[in-house]
């Protein structure tokens, strides 16, 4: 026993300091996508190559703009690779979660950082007061490939992220839960199970859509077997895009959901 304690002291603290301090992401990490309107020549290459149809064209005041939905994006990087004018840039910003699905839209020529910085500023002063309240979460798999589940497991199975330090615990029954963390498109054969789980959760309850599939259907959208996003089955309070989102992005999503719950 003494040997184990000695090893722990020698190892030191390995727990991530996020969200107190900004987490450094790997160089190859793919996060928020930005579109340079000056460089974009509307060649349509990104629209054609996107596997989830995340890119669309919109018209405003007589002008045509390229628009991206982070809710549909799986961050494969093909758009950046195929763009001949280098108008698309994939950043390492993982704080993409939002309580409003419209915020996940990126339009060429728009200031895409404004909404995230605004949300972050509002949360900065209240982050610790929000986490004083214990939160019980029921994770619901509504047809996921289990990629998002692996990231949720990573939040609890090591001291690096240690989500329990914020008072957030996974529970076995929706009757004991304050929040539903839902993954998957969802599939039609799990639609009823999701609805029953939602109604079994006591009010006030909140629902978080985790991953591209839960936000929009992802690569399974417009399929006969799916419902194109959790919000087509039950109300959603926060969206966490990604395929799958990294653990820090999930923590940021919890921050937004808790802030909305507090209000």
N, C-alpha and C positions, 0 to 999 in steps of 0.2 A: 504493500500500500504506500509506504514511504517513497518507493521508487517511482510510482505513478505521480505522486504529488511533485516530486522533484522534476520529473519530465515536463509537467504542466507549467511549472514556474520558469523552466528554461525556455519553453516554447513562447511564453508571453501571450499577450492578448491578440487574438486573430479575428475577433468579431468586427464586421464592417461598421464604419462610422456613419454610413448613410442611414437616414437623411440629414444628420447633423452637418456632415460635410459632403461635398459633391463627390460621387464615385467616379474613379478613373476607369474608362472602358478600354478594352483591347483595341489595337490599331485597326484590326480587320472587322470590328463590330459594325453592323449595319443598323442605323437608327433612322431618325427623321430625314425625309427626302425633301430637298429644296429644288425649285425650278427657276432658272434665270431667264426672265422674259426677254432680255436684250439678246441673248444668244439663241433662244428658241426660234427656229425658222419654220416651224409647223410642218416638219417633214413626215410626221405621223409614225415614225419608226417605233417609238416607245409604246404607242397605242396598240400597234400590231403585235409586238413581242410580249406584252404583259399577259401572263397566264390567268390572271383573275379579273381582267378588264377594270383595273383600278384607275386607268387613265381615261378621261373623257374630254370632249371639247364643249365649251360653253360660250355663249355670246352675251356681252354686256356693253351697252351704249355703242352698238355698232362695231365692236371689236371682238375678235375671236381669241379665247384664252385656253390654255391647256390646264386641266384640273386633275389632281390626284387625290384619291381617297385612301388615307392610311388605314381605314377600317377594312378595306379589301386587300391591301398590300401584304404580301408574304415576305418582302425584303429579300427577294432572290438576287437582286442586283443586275438583272438583264437589261433594264431600261438605261442604266448608267453606261453599261458596256456598249449598247447598240447606238446610243446617241452620237451622231457624227459631229455635232457642234458643241459637245461638252456642256449642254445646258442643264443637265440633271446631275445633282450632287447628293450623294448619300453621306450624311453626317453621322457622328457617333452619339447623338443626343437620344437617350432612351426614355426620357420623361414625356411620353406621348399620351398617357391616359387623360380622359376627359369625361366630364359629366354631360357634355353636349356633343352629339355625334357630328354636328356641323363643324365643330372645331377641328375635327380630324381631316377636313378638306384643305388641300393646299392648291392655291391658284397661282399661276405664273404672274409675276409682277407684284404679288401681295406680300406684305410683311408677315411671314409665317411664324416668327418668333414672338410676336406681340402677345398672343393669347396665352402661350405657355408661361412667359415671363410674368404676365399679369396674375395667372393662377398661382405661380410659385411665390410671388410677393405676398399674396393674401394668406398663403399657408405658412409662410415663414414665421410670422409672429404667433401663430396659434398651434403649431405642430405639436408641442408638448402637451398643451391643454387638451387637444383632441385625443391623444393616446393615453390619457389618464383613465379613460373609460375602457373596461375590458370588453372585448368583442369576440363573440363566438361565431365561427364560420362553418358552414356546411358546403363542402365541395361537391358539385353535381356534374357528372360526366354525361353530356347529352349527345354522345356520338363522336367524341374526340379521338384523335389518333394517339393520344397519351403524351404528346410532346409537351403540352401545357402542364399536364399533371407532373411531369418530371421536374419542371421549374418550381412548381408549388412544393414538391417534396424537398427540393434544394433549400427552400426557405426554412425548413424545420430540421433537416437531418444533419446539420453541421453547425458549429459555433460561428461560422463566417457571417451568415445573415441573421440567424436566430430570431425569427419573427415573434417568438413568444416573449422577447424582452419588451415588446410594445403592448403586451397583454392581449395578443391575438391568438386564439386557439382554434384548432379544427375539432369539430364535434361529430358524433356518429349519427345524430338524428336531427332533422330539420326542426323538430319541436323544441330543441334546445338552442337553436341558432338565431342570431340577429341578422346574419348576412348569408346570401347564397352566392357562391363563386362558381359560375357556370362556364363550362367548356363545351365545344362542339357546335355544329352548324345551326340548329340541332336537327337530328334525324327525325323523320315522321313517326317511327316506331317508339321513340323516347319522348315524343311531345306530350303525351298524356302523363307520363311519369314526372316530367318537369313541372307541369301545371299542378299536379297533386302535391309535389314537394313545395311549390310556391305557397299554396294555400295552407299547408301544414306548418309553415313558418309563422310564428306569432308576430303581430304588428307591435311597434313599427319595424318593418323589415326593409332591407335594401338588397338589390341584385347587382352584381358586377359581371359583365361579359368579358371573359378572359380569352384573348387570342383572336386572330383574324376570322376564324370560323364562327366564333360566338358573336363577333361584331357585325359580320356581313354574310357569312356563309363561306368565306374564303375561296379555296379552289373547288369547293363543292357547291358554290352558289348556282342558282338557276338549274338545279338538278331535281328530278321528280321525287327524290328521297329525302330532301332537306327543306327547311323553312327559311333559308336565307337570313339567319341571324336570330339571336335570342329575343330581341325586342319585337319580333313578330309573333311571339308566344306569350311572354310575360313582360311587364314593365322593367326597364333597365335604368339604373341610377348612375353607373359609371362604365366606360368602355376602356379596355386596355388592349390596344392593337399589338400585333407581332405574331411571328410564326416560328417558334413561340416567343413571347416576351421574356426578357431576362428578369431575374428575381428582383432587381432594384426597380424595374418598371412596374412590377406588381405591387411593391411597397408604395410607390408613388400613386398608383391607382387606389389603394386603400386610403391614402391621405385625402384624396379628392372625395371619395365616397363618404368618409367619416365627416369631412367638412360639410358636405351636403346634408348628412343626417343631423348634424348639430344644428344647422340653420332651420 
